[in-house]
Amino acid sequence: MDTVAGVGVLDKAVAVLRAVADEPRSLAALTVATGLPRATAHRLAAALEAHGLLRRDAAGRFDLGLDLTTLGRLAAERFPLVDLARPVLTDLRDTTGESVQLFVREGSFRRCVLSLQSPHALRWIVPDGALLPLDVGSAGRVLSGATEPTGATGGGGWIESVAEREPGVASVSAPVLDATGAVIAAVSLSGPIDRIGRAPGRRYGPAVVAAATHLTDLSA
């Protein structure tokens, strides 16, 4: 288990939450998923249950607690970028016909804080709240500070990714900036390579950059 916060018990408790976020888990499955000793996993899961952050399902497995719903709603309300981004990303999705997402950096990961799905039956789905690696994928590279186009000429300000994180999936992303010019989010468009091609930046880069620029202006 990776140490992120430098506070061992906190890192372990978060590892338990993230393991259960993937799927409900028995204590044995939780121990395997986290790599924690059985007694430690049980102690942390029981404590999280007592605080309402975990619960037991009908099969006795640990599942996400209902208090997380309240915390998630409050977090969303206090993060106005999502509300600003929704109409911008809706327009991008409707114009391109592809799935679009808004990512923010979370330590050494990226969090999907808004995801709008393509109307196509064959589509790439990133769930709201998904936590993904920062070191792979176009959005991850944008949030790491890279903003020059790769794999194509022209376009400017976008980064594309082809089968980098998932086989058969391509994406193109552009940065959302704050008033100081720092990257605060990434607007991303993703879909199956069979439809959006192996040069998604050439096709969708300008639209993604326009959406990211619009959101930058709205959040200024």
PyMOL commands that set and color helices and strands:
alter all, ss='L'
color gray80, all
select helices_A, chain A and resi 8-22+27-34+38-50+67-77+81-96+138-143+193-196+200-219
alter helices_A, ss='H'
color red, helices_A
select strands_A, chain A and resi 54-56+62-64+99-106+109-116+131-133+159-162+169-177+183-192
alter strands_A, ss='S'
color yellow, strands_A
deselect
rebuild
show_as cartoon
